[in-house]
Amino acid sequence: MSTLHVVSHSPFADSRLDSCLRVCGSADAILLCGDGAYGLHNPALPTKGVKVFVLAEELQARNLPLPDWADSVDYPGFVQLSIDYDKVNSWL
Amino acid sequence: MAKSLLVISRQAPWSGPSAREALDIVLAGGAFDLPIGLLFLDDGVFQLAPQQDAKAVQQKDLSANLQALGLFGIDDVFACRHSLAERGLASPASAQTLDSADICKLIDRYDQVMTL
């Protein structure tokens, strides 16, 4: 079963993203929202072979460039992802 | 068949309400015979350290809740080996230690996952 991991905290203040990457499966994906979008600056993220999505408005708000290894989604896209994956794990 | 739920507890015991809430969710699920598992990850493994004294920081003891897991039929209690080693903690008697690959499979196995 595939899992969509939702991470909303900056990886530079907190260990959520690191732990998420450690336990992430190859069929899983990570959605970055809120300060989680700063996770795009985490060099470990593109090396794990896990799909990475980020909310477009969080990028825009923070003026973060979208790397070629990540995809941006809007809120309807967020909803669609939560349907496409078997379950959602929000790292609260 | 009820959906299975894995609760991932990753907060230290006295850092806020999350540790207690995670345990309460698991115990409530157990009382209703739901297929439920509990994983201690990151600072959550500090909940398993022995001989803690909650009274010293005016908190309620969590160890009674931890001991109640078995009574409520919660046998699937796990702790992350990496998190334990990072914090210099020994493997706890009350939880099965899992490495990262096993945790990945564990999350896969459950219908729903809740991380607190």
N, CA and C atoms of all chains as a GROMACS GRO file, in nm:
protein
  624
    1MET      N    1   0.084  -0.120   0.000
    1MET     CA    2   0.000   0.000   0.000
    1MET      C    3   0.088   0.125   0.000
    2SER      N    4   0.042   0.225  -0.072
    2SER     CA    5   0.122   0.348  -0.081
    2SER      C    6   0.074   0.451   0.021
    3THR      N    7   0.167   0.531   0.065
    3THR     CA    8   0.136   0.634   0.165
    3THR      C    9   0.178   0.771   0.114
    4LEU      N   10   0.091   0.870   0.133
    4LEU     CA   11   0.128   1.009   0.109
    4LEU      C   12   0.167   1.070   0.244
    5HIS      N   13   0.294   1.107   0.257
    5HIS     CA   14   0.341   1.168   0.382
    5HIS      C   15   0.330   1.320   0.368
    6VAL      N   16   0.256   1.381   0.459
    6VAL     CA   17   0.239   1.527   0.455
    6VAL      C   18   0.326   1.589   0.564
    7VAL      N   19   0.421   1.672   0.521
    7VAL     CA   20   0.514   1.734   0.615
    7VAL      C   21   0.497   1.886   0.609
    8SER      N   22   0.467   1.946   0.724
    8SER     CA   23   0.438   2.089   0.725
    8SER      C   24   0.533   2.170   0.815
    9HIS      N   25   0.642   2.105   0.859
    9HIS     CA   26   0.739   2.176   0.944
    9HIS      C   27   0.872   2.187   0.872
   10SER      N   28   0.943   2.295   0.896
   10SER     CA   29   1.074   2.313   0.834
   10SER      C   30   1.170   2.203   0.880
   11PRO      N   31   1.243   2.141   0.788
   11PRO     CA   32   1.337   2.036   0.826
   11PRO      C   33   1.459   2.091   0.898
   12PHE      N   34   1.474   2.224   0.901
   12PHE     CA   35   1.591   2.282   0.964
   12PHE      C   36   1.566   2.314   1.112
   13ALA      N   37   1.440   2.294   1.156
   13ALA     CA   38   1.408   2.320   1.295
   13ALA      C   39   1.366   2.193   1.366
   14ASP      N   40   1.362   2.083   1.294
   14ASP     CA   41   1.284   1.971   1.343
   14ASP      C   42   1.320   1.845   1.266
   15SER      N   43   1.297   1.727   1.322
   15SER     CA   44   1.344   1.602   1.260
   15SER      C   45   1.237   1.528   1.180
   16ARG      N   46   1.120   1.590   1.162
   16ARG     CA   47   1.011   1.517   1.094
   16ARG      C   48   1.051   1.468   0.956
   17LEU      N   49   1.106   1.558   0.875
   17LEU     CA   50   1.137   1.518   0.737
   17LEU      C   51   1.245   1.410   0.734
   18ASP      N   52   1.347   1.424   0.819
   18ASP     CA   53   1.453   1.320   0.826
   18ASP      C   54   1.393   1.184   0.860
   19SER      N   55   1.307   1.180   0.961
   19SER     CA   56   1.246   1.054   1.003
   19SER      C   57   1.155   1.000   0.894
   20CYS      N   58   1.081   1.090   0.831
   20CYS     CA   59   0.991   1.051   0.723
   20CYS      C   60   1.072   0.985   0.611
   21LEU      N   61   1.184   1.046   0.575
   21LEU     CA   62   1.268   0.990   0.468
   21LEU      C   63   1.324   0.854   0.506
   22ARG      N   64   1.351   0.836   0.635
   22ARG     CA   65   1.406   0.708   0.680
   22ARG      C   66   1.305   0.594   0.666
   23VAL      N   67   1.177   0.624   0.686
   23VAL     CA   68   1.077   0.516   0.688
   23VAL      C   69   0.988   0.515   0.563
   24CYS      N   70   1.024   0.598   0.466
   24CYS     CA   71   0.946   0.610   0.344
   24CYS      C   72   0.969   0.491   0.251
   25GLY      N   73   0.863   0.439   0.192
   25GLY     CA   74   0.877   0.331   0.095
   25GLY      C   75   0.889   0.384  -0.046
   26SER      N   76   0.930   0.299  -0.140
   26SER     CA   77   0.954   0.345  -0.278
   26SER      C   78   0.825   0.384  -0.349
   27ALA      N   79   0.711   0.331  -0.303
   27ALA     CA   80   0.583   0.365  -0.366
   27ALA      C   81   0.520   0.488  -0.301
   28ASP      N   82   0.585   0.541  -0.197
   28ASP     CA   83   0.529   0.654  -0.121
   28ASP      C   84   0.562   0.788  -0.188
   29ALA      N   85   0.497   0.891  -0.139
   29ALA     CA   86   0.530   1.026  -0.184
   29ALA      C   87   0.527   1.119  -0.063
   30ILE      N   88   0.597   1.231  -0.079
   30ILE     CA   89   0.598   1.332   0.027
   30ILE      C   90   0.536   1.459  -0.028
   31LEU      N   91   0.441   1.515   0.046
   31LEU     CA   92   0.384   1.644   0.008
   31LEU      C   93   0.430   1.747   0.110
   32LEU      N   94   0.495   1.851   0.060
   32LEU     CA   95   0.544   1.956   0.149
   32LEU      C   96   0.443   2.070   0.150
   33CYS      N   97   0.401   2.111   0.270
   33CYS     CA   98   0.314   2.228   0.279
   33CYS      C   99   0.361   2.314   0.396
   34GLY      N  100   0.311   2.435   0.407
   34GLY     CA  101   0.357   2.527   0.511
   34GLY      C  102   0.508   2.541   0.505
   35ASP      N  103   0.572   2.550   0.623
   35ASP     CA  104   0.718   2.561   0.628
   35ASP      C  105   0.787   2.434   0.581
   36GLY      N  106   0.709   2.328   0.566
   36GLY     CA  107   0.764   2.206   0.507
   36GLY      C  108   0.821   2.230   0.369
   37ALA      N  109   0.772   2.337   0.301
   37ALA     CA  110   0.821   2.370   0.167
   37ALA      C  111   0.972   2.398   0.168
   38TYR      N  112   1.023   2.446   0.283
   38TYR     CA  113   1.167   2.468   0.293
   38TYR      C  114   1.247   2.338   0.280
   39GLY      N  115   1.174   2.226   0.290
   39GLY     CA  116   1.236   2.096   0.268
   39GLY      C  117   1.300   2.082   0.131
   40LEU      N  118   1.257   2.167   0.036
   40LEU     CA  119   1.319   2.165  -0.097
   40LEU      C  120   1.468   2.200  -0.089
   41HIS      N  121   1.507   2.268   0.020
   41HIS     CA  122   1.649   2.301   0.039
   41HIS      C  123   1.726   2.188   0.106
   42ASN      N  124   1.656   2.079   0.141
   42ASN     CA  125   1.722   1.966   0.207
   42ASN      C  126   1.788   1.878   0.102
   43PRO      N  127   1.922   1.869   0.104
   43PRO     CA  128   1.991   1.795  -0.002
   43PRO      C  129   1.958   1.646  -0.005
   44ALA      N  130   1.906   1.592   0.107
   44ALA     CA  131   1.876   1.449   0.112
   44ALA      C  132   1.750   1.415   0.033
   45LEU      N  133   1.664   1.514   0.015
   45LEU     CA  134   1.531   1.487  -0.041
   45LEU      C  135   1.533   1.424  -0.181
   46PRO      N  136   1.611   1.479  -0.276
   46PRO     CA  137   1.605   1.420  -0.411
   46PRO      C  138   1.681   1.288  -0.422
   47THR      N  139   1.754   1.248  -0.319
   47THR     CA  140   1.839   1.128  -0.329
   47THR      C  141   1.766   1.001  -0.290
   48LYS      N  142   1.643   1.013  -0.241
   48LYS     CA  143   1.575   0.897  -0.186
   48LYS      C  144   1.488   0.823  -0.287
   49GLY      N  145   1.470   0.880  -0.405
   49GLY     CA  146   1.387   0.816  -0.506
   49GLY      C  147   1.239   0.817  -0.472
   50VAL      N  148   1.199   0.905  -0.383
   50VAL     CA  149   1.057   0.918  -0.345
   50VAL      C  150   1.001   1.039  -0.418
   51LYS      N  151   0.876   1.027  -0.463
   51LYS     CA  152   0.812   1.140  -0.530
   51LYS      C  153   0.793   1.255  -0.432
   52VAL      N  154   0.820   1.376  -0.478
   52VAL     CA  155   0.804   1.492  -0.391
   52VAL      C  156   0.707   1.591  -0.455
   53PHE      N  157   0.606   1.630  -0.378
   53PHE     CA  158   0.511   1.731  -0.422
   53PHE      C  159   0.518   1.848  -0.324
   54VAL      N  160   0.488   1.967  -0.376
   54VAL     CA  161   0.487   2.084  -0.288
   54VAL      C  162   0.370   2.172  -0.328
   55LEU      N  163   0.307   2.232  -0.230
   55LEU     CA  164   0.193   2.320  -0.261
   55LEU      C  165   0.244   2.447  -0.330
   56ALA      N  166   0.184   2.477  -0.445
   56ALA     CA  167   0.230   2.588  -0.529
   56ALA      C  168   0.228   2.721  -0.453
   57GLU      N  169   0.122   2.743  -0.374
   57GLU     CA  170   0.114   2.875  -0.308
   57GLU      C  171   0.219   2.892  -0.197
   58GLU      N  172   0.265   2.778  -0.142
   58GLU     CA  173   0.372   2.789  -0.041
   58GLU      C  174   0.504   2.829  -0.109
   59LEU      N  175   0.524   2.778  -0.230
   59LEU     CA  176   0.642   2.816  -0.308
   59LEU      C  177   0.639   2.965  -0.339
   60GLN      N  178   0.520   3.007  -0.386
   60GLN     CA  179   0.503   3.147  -0.426
   60GLN      C  180   0.523   3.240  -0.306
   61ALA      N  181   0.463   3.201  -0.193
   61ALA     CA  182   0.473   3.286  -0.074
   61ALA      C  183   0.617   3.300  -0.027
   62ARG      N  184   0.696   3.194  -0.045
   62ARG     CA  185   0.834   3.193   0.005
   62ARG      C  186   0.936   3.222  -0.104
   63ASN      N  187   0.888   3.246  -0.225
   63ASN     CA  188   0.975   3.266  -0.341
   63ASN      C  189   1.079   3.155  -0.354
   64LEU      N  190   1.030   3.031  -0.346
   64LEU     CA  191   1.119   2.916  -0.360
   64LEU      C  192   1.110   2.866  -0.504
   65PRO      N  193   1.224   2.840  -0.568
   65PRO     CA  194   1.219   2.782  -0.703
   65PRO      C  195   1.178   2.635  -0.695
   66LEU      N  196   1.109   2.588  -0.798
   66LEU     CA  197   1.067   2.447  -0.801
   66LEU      C  198   1.178   2.365  -0.870
   67PRO      N  199   1.242   2.276  -0.796
   67PRO     CA  200   1.346   2.194  -0.858
   67PRO      C  201   1.285   2.094  -0.956
   68ASP      N  202   1.368   2.042  -1.049
   68ASP     CA  203   1.312   1.953  -1.151
   68ASP      C  204   1.273   1.817  -1.092
   69TRP      N  205   1.317   1.786  -0.970
   69TRP     CA  206   1.282   1.657  -0.908
   69TRP      C  207   1.155   1.665  -0.823
   70ALA      N  208   1.091   1.781  -0.822
   70ALA     CA  209   0.966   1.796  -0.746
   70ALA      C  210   0.855   1.846  -0.836
   71ASP      N  211   0.729   1.822  -0.796
   71ASP     CA  212   0.614   1.872  -0.870
   71ASP      C  213   0.532   1.961  -0.778
   72SER      N  214   0.477   2.069  -0.835
   72SER     CA  215   0.391   2.154  -0.753
   72SER      C  216   0.245   2.117  -0.778
   73VAL      N  217   0.166   2.130  -0.672
   73VAL     CA  218   0.022   2.102  -0.683
   73VAL      C  219  -0.056   2.216  -0.618
   74ASP      N  220  -0.180   2.236  -0.666
   74ASP     CA  221  -0.269   2.331  -0.599
   74ASP      C  222  -0.356   2.253  -0.500
   75TYR      N  223  -0.450   2.320  -0.436
   75TYR     CA  224  -0.530   2.250  -0.334
   75TYR      C  225  -0.615   2.137  -0.392
   76PRO      N  226  -0.681   2.158  -0.509
   76PRO     CA  227  -0.751   2.042  -0.568
   76PRO      C  228  -0.653   1.926  -0.596
   77GLY      N  229  -0.529   1.961  -0.634
   77GLY     CA  230  -0.428   1.858  -0.658
   77GLY      C  231  -0.394   1.783  -0.530
   78PHE      N  232  -0.389   1.857  -0.418
   78PHE     CA  233  -0.366   1.800  -0.285
   78PHE      C  234  -0.475   1.697  -0.255
   79VAL      N  235  -0.600   1.735  -0.281
   79VAL     CA  236  -0.713   1.644  -0.257
   79VAL      C  237  -0.699   1.519  -0.345
   80GLN      N  238  -0.665   1.542  -0.472
   80GLN     CA  239  -0.650   1.430  -0.564
   80GLN      C  240  -0.540   1.334  -0.517
   81LEU      N  241  -0.429   1.390  -0.468
   81LEU     CA  242  -0.319   1.305  -0.419
   81LEU      C  243  -0.365   1.220  -0.301
   82SER      N  244  -0.444   1.281  -0.212
   82SER     CA  245  -0.488   1.206  -0.094
   82SER      C  246  -0.584   1.094  -0.133
   83ILE      N  247  -0.644   1.107  -0.252
   83ILE     CA  248  -0.728   0.998  -0.304
   83ILE      C  249  -0.642   0.893  -0.374
   84ASP      N  250  -0.543   0.942  -0.449
   84ASP     CA  251  -0.459   0.850  -0.528
   84ASP      C  252  -0.377   0.755  -0.441
   85TYR      N  253  -0.334   0.804  -0.326
   85TYR     CA  254  -0.254   0.718  -0.237
   85TYR      C  255  -0.347   0.645  -0.140
   86ASP      N  256  -0.306   0.524  -0.099
   86ASP     CA  257  -0.394   0.442  -0.015
   86ASP      C  258  -0.422   0.509   0.119
   87LYS      N  259  -0.323   0.576   0.174
   87LYS     CA  260  -0.344   0.645   0.301
   87LYS      C  261  -0.257   0.769   0.310
   88VAL      N  262  -0.298   0.857   0.401
   88VAL     CA  263  -0.225   0.981   0.423
   88VAL      C  264  -0.169   0.980   0.564
   89ASN      N  265  -0.041   1.006   0.576
   89ASN     CA  266   0.022   1.016   0.708
   89ASN      C  267   0.069   1.159   0.728
   90SER      N  268  -0.007   1.236   0.809
   90SER     CA  269   0.032   1.375   0.837
   90SER      C  270   0.126   1.377   0.956
   91TRP      N  271   0.245   1.430   0.932
   91TRP     CA  272   0.345   1.437   1.040
   91TRP      C  273   0.315   1.560   1.124
   92LEU      N  274   0.215   1.550   1.213
   92LEU     CA  275   0.170   1.664   1.294
   92LEU      C  276   0.273   1.705   1.397
   93MET      N  277  -1.486  -0.601   0.871
   93MET     CA  278  -1.356  -0.591   0.941
   93MET      C  279  -1.318  -0.443   0.956
   94ALA      N  280  -1.290  -0.407   1.079
   94ALA     CA  281  -1.253  -0.267   1.105
   94ALA      C  282  -1.118  -0.237   1.041
   95LYS      N  283  -1.101  -0.111   1.004
   95LYS     CA  284  -0.972  -0.071   0.946
   95LYS      C  285  -0.865  -0.069   1.055
   96SER      N  286  -0.746  -0.112   1.018
   96SER     CA  287  -0.637  -0.113   1.116
   96SER      C  288  -0.573   0.026   1.122
   97LEU      N  289  -0.526   0.060   1.240
   97LEU     CA  290  -0.468   0.193   1.262
   97LEU      C  291  -0.333   0.180   1.330
   98LEU      N  292  -0.235   0.251   1.274
   98LEU     CA  293  -0.104   0.261   1.339
   98LEU      C  294  -0.089   0.402   1.393
   99VAL      N  295  -0.064   0.414   1.523
   99VAL     CA  296  -0.039   0.544   1.584
   99VAL      C  297   0.112   0.557   1.604
  100ILE      N  298   0.168   0.664   1.550
  100ILE     CA  299   0.312   0.690   1.566
  100ILE      C  300   0.327   0.804   1.667
  101SER      N  301   0.390   0.773   1.779
  101SER     CA  302   0.407   0.871   1.886
  101SER      C  303   0.551   0.920   1.884
  102ARG      N  304   0.570   1.049   1.855
  102ARG     CA  305   0.709   1.096   1.839
  102ARG      C  306   0.741   1.220   1.926
  103GLN      N  307   0.664   1.236   2.033
  103GLN     CA  308   0.694   1.345   2.125
  103GLN      C  309   0.742   1.290   2.259
  104ALA      N  310   0.834   1.362   2.321
  104ALA     CA  311   0.883   1.324   2.454
  104ALA      C  312   0.767   1.333   2.555
  105PRO      N  313   0.777   1.258   2.666
  105PRO     CA  314   0.659   1.246   2.754
  105PRO      C  315   0.608   1.376   2.814
  106TRP      N  316   0.694   1.470   2.848
  106TRP     CA  317   0.645   1.589   2.919
  106TRP      C  318   0.655   1.715   2.834
  107SER      N  319   0.665   1.701   2.702
  107SER     CA  320   0.682   1.820   2.617
  107SER      C  321   0.548   1.879   2.574
  108GLY      N  322   0.439   1.814   2.608
  108GLY     CA  323   0.307   1.863   2.568
  108GLY      C  324   0.208   1.748   2.577
  109PRO      N  325   0.087   1.772   2.527
  109PRO     CA  326  -0.016   1.669   2.543
  109PRO      C  327  -0.005   1.551   2.444
  110SER      N  328   0.082   1.562   2.342
  110SER     CA  329   0.080   1.462   2.234
  110SER      C  330   0.107   1.319   2.280
  111ALA      N  331   0.201   1.303   2.372
  111ALA     CA  332   0.237   1.167   2.415
  111ALA      C  333   0.117   1.099   2.480
  112ARG      N  334   0.053   1.174   2.571
  112ARG     CA  335  -0.064   1.118   2.641
  112ARG      C  336  -0.179   1.093   2.543
  113GLU      N  337  -0.199   1.188   2.452
  113GLU     CA  338  -0.309   1.173   2.356
  113GLU      C  339  -0.290   1.051   2.267
  114ALA      N  340  -0.166   1.029   2.224
  114ALA     CA  341  -0.138   0.912   2.139
  114ALA      C  342  -0.174   0.784   2.216
  115LEU      N  343  -0.132   0.778   2.343
  115LEU     CA  344  -0.164   0.660   2.426
  115LEU      C  345  -0.314   0.645   2.446
  116ASP      N  346  -0.382   0.759   2.468
  116ASP     CA  347  -0.528   0.754   2.488
  116ASP      C  348  -0.599   0.700   2.363
  117ILE      N  349  -0.553   0.744   2.247
  117ILE     CA  350  -0.614   0.697   2.121
  117ILE      C  351  -0.597   0.546   2.109
  118VAL      N  352  -0.475   0.500   2.140
  118VAL     CA  353  -0.447   0.357   2.128
  118VAL      C  354  -0.531   0.277   2.228
  119LEU      N  355  -0.539   0.325   2.351
  119LEU     CA  356  -0.617   0.253   2.453
  119LEU      C  357  -0.765   0.254   2.418
  120ALA      N  358  -0.814   0.366   2.367
  120ALA     CA  359  -0.956   0.373   2.327
  120ALA      C  360  -0.982   0.274   2.214
  121GLY      N  361  -0.891   0.269   2.118
  121GLY     CA  362  -0.904   0.174   2.008
  121GLY      C  363  -0.903   0.031   2.057
  122GLY      N  364  -0.814   0.006   2.154
  122GLY     CA  365  -0.804  -0.128   2.211
  122GLY      C  366  -0.932  -0.168   2.283
  123ALA      N  367  -0.993  -0.070   2.353
  123ALA     CA  368  -1.118  -0.098   2.427
  123ALA      C  369  -1.230  -0.140   2.331
  124PHE      N  370  -1.222  -0.091   2.208
  124PHE     CA  371  -1.323  -0.128   2.107
  124PHE      C  372  -1.274  -0.241   2.016
  125ASP      N  373  -1.169  -0.306   2.059
  125ASP     CA  374  -1.114  -0.421   1.985
  125ASP      C  375  -1.073  -0.387   1.841
  126LEU      N  376  -1.031  -0.262   1.819
  126LEU     CA  377  -0.984  -0.227   1.684
  126LEU      C  378  -0.843  -0.282   1.665
  127PRO      N  379  -0.810  -0.323   1.543
  127PRO     CA  380  -0.673  -0.366   1.518
  127PRO      C  381  -0.582  -0.243   1.517
  128ILE      N  382  -0.502  -0.229   1.620
  128ILE     CA  383  -0.429  -0.104   1.638
  128ILE      C  384  -0.285  -0.132   1.680
  129GLY      N  385  -0.194  -0.053   1.629
  129GLY     CA  386  -0.053  -0.067   1.664
  129GLY      C  387   0.002   0.066   1.712
  130LEU      N  388   0.111   0.062   1.786
  130LEU     CA  389   0.172   0.184   1.840
  130LEU      C  390   0.322   0.178   1.813
  131LEU      N  391   0.372   0.283   1.752
  131LEU     CA  392   0.516   0.292   1.724
  131LEU      C  393   0.573   0.415   1.792
  132PHE      N  394   0.680   0.397   1.869
  132PHE     CA  395   0.751   0.509   1.930
  132PHE      C  396   0.868   0.546   1.838
  133LEU      N  397   0.866   0.671   1.793
  133LEU     CA  398   0.965   0.719   1.697
  133LEU      C  399   1.023   0.851   1.748
  134ASP      N  400   1.144   0.883   1.707
  134ASP     CA  401   1.210   1.008   1.747
  134ASP      C  402   1.204   1.024   1.900
  135ASP      N  403   1.170   1.146   1.949
  135ASP     CA  404   1.168   1.168   2.095
  135ASP      C  405   1.062   1.083   2.165
  136GLY      N  406   0.970   1.025   2.090
  136GLY     CA  407   0.868   0.937   2.148
  136GLY      C  408   0.930   0.822   2.226
  137VAL      N  409   1.050   0.779   2.187
  137VAL     CA  410   1.114   0.667   2.259
  137VAL      C  411   1.148   0.703   2.404
  138PHE      N  412   1.158   0.834   2.432
  138PHE     CA  413   1.184   0.875   2.572
  138PHE      C  414   1.070   0.835   2.664
  139GLN      N  415   0.951   0.812   2.609
  139GLN     CA  416   0.838   0.767   2.691
  139GLN      C  417   0.866   0.631   2.753
  140LEU      N  418   0.957   0.554   2.688
  140LEU     CA  419   0.982   0.418   2.732
  140LEU      C  420   1.094   0.408   2.835
  141ALA      N  421   1.160   0.520   2.863
  141ALA     CA  422   1.271   0.517   2.959
  141ALA      C  423   1.218   0.477   3.097
  142PRO      N  424   1.291   0.390   3.169
  142PRO     CA  425   1.241   0.343   3.298
  142PRO      C  426   1.254   0.447   3.409
  143GLN      N  427   1.177   0.423   3.515
  143GLN     CA  428   1.184   0.499   3.641
  143GLN      C  429   1.175   0.650   3.624
  144GLN      N  430   1.081   0.694   3.541
  144GLN     CA  431   1.059   0.838   3.531
  144GLN      C  432   0.968   0.882   3.647
  145ASP      N  433   0.983   1.006   3.688
  145ASP     CA  434   0.902   1.057   3.798
  145ASP      C  435   0.826   1.182   3.753
  146ALA      N  436   0.703   1.159   3.708
  146ALA     CA  437   0.622   1.268   3.652
  146ALA      C  438   0.590   1.375   3.756
  147LYS      N  439   0.582   1.334   3.881
  147LYS     CA  440   0.543   1.427   3.988
  147LYS      C  441   0.643   1.542   4.000
  148ALA      N  442   0.769   1.512   3.969
  148ALA     CA  443   0.873   1.614   3.982
  148ALA      C  444   0.847   1.734   3.891
  149VAL      N  445   0.773   1.713   3.783
  149VAL     CA  446   0.738   1.825   3.694
  149VAL      C  447   0.586   1.847   3.690
  150GLN      N  448   0.522   1.808   3.799
  150GLN     CA  449   0.376   1.828   3.817
  150GLN      C  450   0.294   1.772   3.699
  151GLN      N  451   0.333   1.654   3.653
  151GLN     CA  452   0.258   1.589   3.545
  151GLN      C  453   0.201   1.457   3.596
  152LYS      N  454   0.106   1.405   3.518
  152LYS     CA  455   0.051   1.273   3.551
  152LYS      C  456   0.139   1.165   3.491
  153ASP      N  457   0.152   1.058   3.565
  153ASP     CA  458   0.236   0.947   3.523
  153ASP      C  459   0.181   0.881   3.396
  154LEU      N  460   0.270   0.855   3.300
  154LEU     CA  461   0.227   0.786   3.178
  154LEU      C  462   0.251   0.635   3.186
  155SER      N  463   0.332   0.594   3.286
  155SER     CA  464   0.372   0.452   3.287
  155SER      C  465   0.253   0.359   3.310
  156ALA      N  466   0.152   0.408   3.387
  156ALA     CA  467   0.033   0.326   3.410
  156ALA      C  468  -0.039   0.302   3.276
  157ASN      N  469  -0.046   0.408   3.193
  157ASN     CA  470  -0.110   0.394   3.061
  157ASN      C  471  -0.032   0.296   2.974
  158LEU      N  472   0.102   0.305   2.983
  158LEU     CA  473   0.185   0.214   2.904
  158LEU      C  474   0.163   0.070   2.947
  159GLN      N  475   0.154   0.051   3.079
  159GLN     CA  476   0.134  -0.086   3.130
  159GLN      C  477  -0.004  -0.139   3.094
  160ALA      N  478  -0.099  -0.045   3.074
  160ALA     CA  479  -0.237  -0.087   3.043
  160ALA      C  480  -0.250  -0.139   2.900
  161LEU      N  481  -0.151  -0.112   2.816
  161LEU     CA  482  -0.162  -0.152   2.675
  161LEU      C  483  -0.193  -0.301   2.661
  162GLY      N  484  -0.121  -0.383   2.738
  162GLY     CA  485  -0.142  -0.528   2.732
  162GLY      C  486  -0.283  -0.566   2.776
  163LEU      N  487  -0.330  -0.499   2.882
  163LEU     CA  488  -0.465  -0.528   2.934
  163LEU      C  489  -0.573  -0.495   2.830
  164PHE      N  490  -0.544  -0.395   2.748
  164PHE     CA  491  -0.641  -0.355   2.645
  164PHE      C  492  -0.619  -0.431   2.514
  165GLY      N  493  -0.537  -0.533   2.521
  165GLY     CA  494  -0.517  -0.618   2.403
  165GLY      C  495  -0.427  -0.557   2.297
  166ILE      N  496  -0.349  -0.454   2.335
  166ILE     CA  497  -0.256  -0.393   2.238
  166ILE      C  498  -0.120  -0.464   2.251
  167ASP      N  499  -0.095  -0.555   2.160
  167ASP     CA  500   0.031  -0.629   2.165
  167ASP      C  501   0.131  -0.577   2.063
  168ASP      N  502   0.082  -0.500   1.966
  168ASP     CA  503   0.171  -0.451   1.860
  168ASP      C  504   0.230  -0.316   1.902
  169VAL      N  505   0.331  -0.323   1.988
  169VAL     CA  506   0.397  -0.202   2.035
  169VAL      C  507   0.542  -0.207   1.988
  170PHE      N  508   0.583  -0.102   1.919
  170PHE     CA  509   0.714  -0.102   1.855
  170PHE      C  510   0.792   0.024   1.891
  171ALA      N  511   0.924   0.013   1.884
  171ALA     CA  512   1.010   0.130   1.905
  171ALA      C  513   1.115   0.131   1.794
  172CYS      N  514   1.149   0.251   1.750
  172CYS     CA  515   1.247   0.266   1.642
  172CYS      C  516   1.389   0.248   1.695
  173ARG      N  517   1.461   0.153   1.638
  173ARG     CA  518   1.597   0.124   1.683
  173ARG      C  519   1.690   0.243   1.663
  174HIS      N  520   1.673   0.310   1.550
  174HIS     CA  521   1.756   0.427   1.518
  174HIS      C  522   1.735   0.538   1.621
  175SER      N  523   1.608   0.563   1.656
  175SER     CA  524   1.578   0.669   1.754
  175SER      C  525   1.635   0.634   1.891
  176LEU      N  526   1.625   0.505   1.929
  176LEU     CA  527   1.680   0.461   2.059
  176LEU      C  528   1.832   0.480   2.062
  177ALA      N  529   1.898   0.434   1.954
  177ALA     CA  530   2.045   0.440   1.949
  177ALA      C  531   2.093   0.585   1.949
  178GLU      N  532   2.022   0.671   1.873
  178GLU     CA  533   2.057   0.813   1.866
  178GLU      C  534   2.056   0.878   2.003
  179ARG      N  535   1.966   0.829   2.090
  179ARG     CA  536   1.948   0.888   2.223
  179ARG      C  537   2.016   0.806   2.333
  180GLY      N  538   2.093   0.706   2.294
  180GLY     CA  539   2.166   0.627   2.392
  180GLY      C  540   2.077   0.546   2.484
  181LEU      N  541   1.959   0.506   2.436
  181LEU     CA  542   1.866   0.428   2.518
  181LEU      C  543   1.877   0.280   2.484
  182ALA      N  544   1.863   0.197   2.586
  182ALA     CA  545   1.863   0.052   2.564
  182ALA      C  546   1.728   0.010   2.506
  183SER      N  547   1.726  -0.107   2.443
  183SER     CA  548   1.600  -0.159   2.390
  183SER      C  549   1.503  -0.182   2.505
  184PRO      N  550   1.383  -0.127   2.498
  184PRO     CA  551   1.288  -0.142   2.608
  184PRO      C  552   1.226  -0.282   2.608
  185ALA      N  553   1.187  -0.326   2.728
  185ALA     CA  554   1.125  -0.458   2.740
  185ALA      C  555   0.982  -0.455   2.687
  186SER      N  556   0.921  -0.335   2.692
  186SER     CA  557   0.778  -0.325   2.663
  186SER      C  558   0.746  -0.306   2.515
  187ALA      N  559   0.849  -0.296   2.430
  187ALA     CA  560   0.824  -0.274   2.288
  187ALA      C  561   0.925  -0.353   2.204
  188GLN      N  562   0.879  -0.389   2.086
  188GLN     CA  563   0.965  -0.461   1.994
  188GLN      C  564   1.043  -0.356   1.913
  189THR      N  565   1.175  -0.369   1.906
  189THR     CA  566   1.252  -0.268   1.831
  189THR      C  567   1.258  -0.304   1.682
  190LEU      N  568   1.243  -0.202   1.601
  190LEU     CA  569   1.241  -0.221   1.456
  190LEU      C  570   1.340  -0.126   1.390
  191ASP      N  571   1.407  -0.174   1.286
  191ASP     CA  572   1.492  -0.080   1.210
  191ASP      C  573   1.406  -0.010   1.104
  192SER      N  574   1.469   0.083   1.032
  192SER     CA  575   1.392   0.170   0.942
  192SER      C  576   1.318   0.092   0.834
  193ALA      N  577   1.381  -0.011   0.777
  193ALA     CA  578   1.317  -0.089   0.671
  193ALA      C  579   1.193  -0.161   0.725
  194ASP      N  580   1.203  -0.211   0.849
  194ASP     CA  581   1.087  -0.278   0.912
  194ASP      C  582   0.974  -0.178   0.938
  195ILE      N  583   1.011  -0.056   0.976
  195ILE     CA  584   0.908   0.047   1.002
  195ILE      C  585   0.835   0.081   0.873
  196CYS      N  586   0.911   0.087   0.764
  196CYS     CA  587   0.851   0.111   0.633
  196CYS      C  588   0.746   0.005   0.602
  197LYS      N  589   0.780  -0.121   0.628
  197LYS     CA  590   0.685  -0.231   0.603
  197LYS      C  591   0.568  -0.223   0.701
  198LEU      N  592   0.597  -0.183   0.823
  198LEU     CA  593   0.492  -0.171   0.926
  198LEU      C  594   0.386  -0.069   0.883
  199ILE      N  595   0.432   0.048   0.839
  199ILE     CA  596   0.339   0.153   0.795
  199ILE      C  597   0.255   0.102   0.678
  200ASP      N  598   0.321   0.028   0.591
  200ASP     CA  599   0.254  -0.028   0.474
  200ASP      C  600   0.139  -0.121   0.511
  201ARG      N  601   0.159  -0.194   0.620
  201ARG     CA  602   0.066  -0.300   0.661
  201ARG      C  603  -0.067  -0.246   0.714
  202TYR      N  604  -0.065  -0.126   0.770
  202TYR     CA  605  -0.186  -0.071   0.833
  202TYR      C  606  -0.270   0.008   0.732
  203ASP      N  607  -0.402   0.008   0.754
  203ASP     CA  608  -0.492   0.082   0.665
  203ASP      C  609  -0.477   0.233   0.684
  204GLN      N  610  -0.458   0.273   0.811
  204GLN     CA  611  -0.449   0.416   0.840
  204GLN      C  612  -0.333   0.442   0.935
  205VAL      N  613  -0.275   0.560   0.922
  205VAL     CA  614  -0.161   0.597   1.006
  205VAL      C  615  -0.185   0.736   1.064
  206MET      N  616  -0.155   0.751   1.191
  206MET     CA  617  -0.171   0.880   1.257
  206MET      C  618  -0.041   0.912   1.330
  207THR      N  619   0.019   1.023   1.298
  207THR     CA  620   0.145   1.061   1.363
  207THR      C  621   0.122   1.180   1.455
  208LEU      N  622   0.158   1.162   1.582
  208LEU     CA  623   0.142   1.273   1.679
  208LEU      C  624   0.277   1.310   1.738
   0.00000   0.00000   0.00000
